[in-house]
Each structure stands twice: as structure tokens, then as C-alpha cells.
Amino acid sequence: MLSCNTLKVIGEGQRICYIYICLQIKEHMRFDRFLRKFPAPIRNLIDPLSIEEERLIEEANLLVKFKGIVLDAGAGECRYRDYFPDKLYVGLDFFKGDSTWDYSNLDVGGDISNLPFKTNTIDMILNNHVLEHIADPGKTIKEFYRVLKPGGRLVLTAPQGWYEHQIPHDYFRFTSYGLKMLFNEAGFKIEYIKPMGGYFKYLAHRLIYLSKVLFWQRGRITRVFLFPLEIIFALLFVGFFPVILNQIDFLDRERRCTLSYKCLCTKK
């Protein structure tokens, strides 16, 4: 956790920096936590997007100097803290993402569109699938640019094709051209904007929700009668077909239909 003395160094006097001493929240057993207990090769069959995200974070750690300041903007449960053991990791969020999340590990509570940090103080900003939840993405990207040091890095992922989530705070989806425009307007040098998978990984992810569409919207009595059929659909469309589709994603060379983009930008 970040010390208050450190926050005094990087915080601006005219802005209010809310430092929360959070009470311990009862741990919720969620599927994503359960999935992370599996070895990477098995997880890559079921959920390759999460593996690619983790590899991106591992690569990001190598771009930051020893004891450099890494701001996880929209950190949620601060799941990436352990990826930066020799860096000064700062987890920031505004506590509205998901009612089931444990926000007790956050260092700072605040709005990423109005960051409580001085200009030119941060070495790297992580922004992992957060931009779609921000009412003014352009302002947020410019704010990232402001607080980064010259030569500082922005590591960002943003969805192109994704279901509505964290309702009602879900506002945008992004193309590579839209992201390029936002980065250019803020003044960033774009190192890359790459799709995280192609059509087949996209289709695999969509099929996972078929059971929810067909069965989860029915009444309890109807679901009881349809339960055997729901089990069959789960085995086929949550298990078998997505695993196959994920493995043939290399057939899509253009990757214009993707779940998300990963981006690396540098402050000029």
C-alpha cells in the first residue's frame, strides 16, 4: 500500500486526494478468481484474453525503472500489484465498478478524468478495460498525458466487441481508428495498437453467453424443466466449441473483428 508521505509528494495541493482506509470486505468467490487457479495452458484454452492481458502487464513491468511510479488507473481489486514488486504501484479507482469487488486494497479513491497528481510525476499508467466506463474518454487520455513524465508509458486495453457490463457505467466501444484519434489528440506517440484476437476468439466469447440468453432469462419453473438441456448447451457452447474456436483463431489474419485492443503509447 502507498504511504501518505509518498502521496504528499505526488499530490497537488489544490486537488482533494481521498485516501481510504477500507474495512475488510468478505471475499466473494467468483468464476474469474476460480479460473486463475488453473495452470496457464489450461486457462489459455478457455479464456485466452486473460492470458494475453497478463502477458501485457508482465511486459509493462520491464518498461519501468526500479522504484518507478506505476499508476493503475481504474485498478478495481488491484490484481496487478504483484506484477510490480520493485516498483511503486498506486491503485486508483472510484469504487463504482462492481458491487461484488473488494476495493480494500486501493491506495487512492478518485476520478481518472481528474487525477489527484502533479504534472509530470508518473512513470507508467495502466488502464485495463476501463476506458469504456468513462463518460469523456478524450479528457481522460489527456489527463493521462498530463501526469506522465516525458518518456512515460501508457499501457491501455479497450474493447471493440463486448457485452454491456458494470451497468449503468458502460458508455463506449472503440475501433483502432478511434483509439488512434484519442491518442493523437492528447499528444502521445503511438508505439502500437494491436487487436487481442481475431474473429474466432470473438465468436468463442460470444458463444459462452448463449446459455445465458436461452436459459437465464426464463422463470425458475421453466429453468427446472429445461435444466438437462441447459447442461448440454453449457458443455457444448461454454466448453467444447469455444476451445476449438480459440485454437483456430490464427486463420483470421486481418483481425478486424476483435474483442479488444491493446495499446502502448509514450509521452513525447
TASUL-V340177 format. One record per backbone hydrogen bond with DSSP energy under -1.0 kcal/mol. NH is the residue of the N-H (numbers start at 1). CO is the residue of the C=O. E is the energy in kcal/mol with one decimal. If there is no record, write none. Layout:
# TASUL-V340177
nh | co | e
NH | CO | E
NH | CO | E
This chain:
# TASUL-V340177
nh | co | e
7 | 3 | -1.7
8 | 4 | -1.7
9 | 5 | -1.1
10 | 6 | -1.6
11 | 7 | -1.8
15 | 12 | -1.1
34 | 30 | -2.1
35 | 31 | -2.9
36 | 32 | -1.7
37 | 34 | -1.2
38 | 35 | -1.8
43 | 39 | -2.3
44 | 40 | -2.5
46 | 42 | -1.3
47 | 43 | -3.7
51 | 47 | -1.0
52 | 48 | -2.2
53 | 49 | -2.1
54 | 50 | -2.0
55 | 51 | -2.1
56 | 52 | -2.0
57 | 53 | -2.0
58 | 54 | -2.3
59 | 55 | -2.3
60 | 56 | -2.0
61 | 57 | -1.9
63 | 60 | -1.5
64 | 61 | -1.0
67 | 86 | -2.8
68 | 65 | -2.2
70 | 88 | -2.5
71 | 124 | -3.1
72 | 90 | -3.0
73 | 71 | -1.1
73 | 126 | -2.3
74 | 92 | -2.7
75 | 92 | -2.5
78 | 75 | -1.9
81 | 78 | -1.4
83 | 80 | -1.4
84 | 81 | -1.8
87 | 84 | -1.4
88 | 68 | -2.9
89 | 87 | -1.1
90 | 70 | -3.0
92 | 72 | -2.4
93 | 108 | -1.6
101 | 98 | -1.5
106 | 103 | -1.7
107 | 91 | -2.0
108 | 91 | -2.3
109 | 18 | -2.6
110 | 93 | -1.9
114 | 111 | -1.8
117 | 115 | -1.2
118 | 10 | -2.8
120 | 146 | -2.0
121 | 147 | -2.4
122 | 147 | -2.8
123 | 69 | -1.5
124 | 69 | -1.8
125 | 153 | -2.3
126 | 71 | -3.0
127 | 155 | -2.2
129 | 157 | -1.5
133 | 130 | -2.4
134 | 131 | -1.5
140 | 136 | -1.8
141 | 137 | -2.5
142 | 138 | -1.9
143 | 139 | -1.9
144 | 140 | -2.2
145 | 141 | -2.0
146 | 142 | -1.9
147 | 143 | -1.9
148 | 144 | -1.6
149 | 122 | -2.9
151 | 267 | -2.1
152 | 149 | -2.9
153 | 123 | -2.0
154 | 265 | -2.7
155 | 125 | -2.9
156 | 263 | -2.2
157 | 127 | -2.3
158 | 261 | -2.0
160 | 259 | -2.6
161 | 259 | -1.1
169 | 166 | -1.6
170 | 168 | -1.8
171 | 132 | -3.0
172 | 132 | -1.4
174 | 159 | -2.9
179 | 175 | -2.1
180 | 176 | -2.2
181 | 177 | -2.0
182 | 178 | -2.0
183 | 179 | -2.5
184 | 180 | -2.5
185 | 181 | -2.4
186 | 182 | -1.4
187 | 183 | -1.1
188 | 183 | -2.1
189 | 266 | -2.9
191 | 264 | -2.5
192 | 264 | -1.6
194 | 262 | -2.9
196 | 260 | -3.3
197 | 195 | -1.2
202 | 198 | -2.1
203 | 199 | -2.9
204 | 200 | -2.4
205 | 201 | -2.0
206 | 202 | -2.0
207 | 203 | -2.4
208 | 204 | -1.2
209 | 206 | -1.2
210 | 207 | -1.9
213 | 209 | -2.0
214 | 210 | -2.5
215 | 211 | -2.6
218 | 215 | -1.7
223 | 219 | -2.3
224 | 220 | -1.9
225 | 221 | -1.7
226 | 222 | -2.0
230 | 226 | -2.4
231 | 227 | -2.1
232 | 228 | -1.7
233 | 229 | -2.4
234 | 230 | -2.3
235 | 231 | -2.2
236 | 232 | -2.1
237 | 233 | -3.4
238 | 234 | -1.8
239 | 234 | -1.1
240 | 235 | -2.8
241 | 236 | -3.0
243 | 239 | -1.7
244 | 240 | -1.9
245 | 241 | -2.8
246 | 242 | -2.5
247 | 243 | -1.2
251 | 248 | -1.9
252 | 249 | -1.8
261 | 158 | -2.8
262 | 194 | -3.0
263 | 156 | -3.0
264 | 192 | -2.1
265 | 154 | -2.3
266 | 189 | -2.7
267 | 152 | -2.6
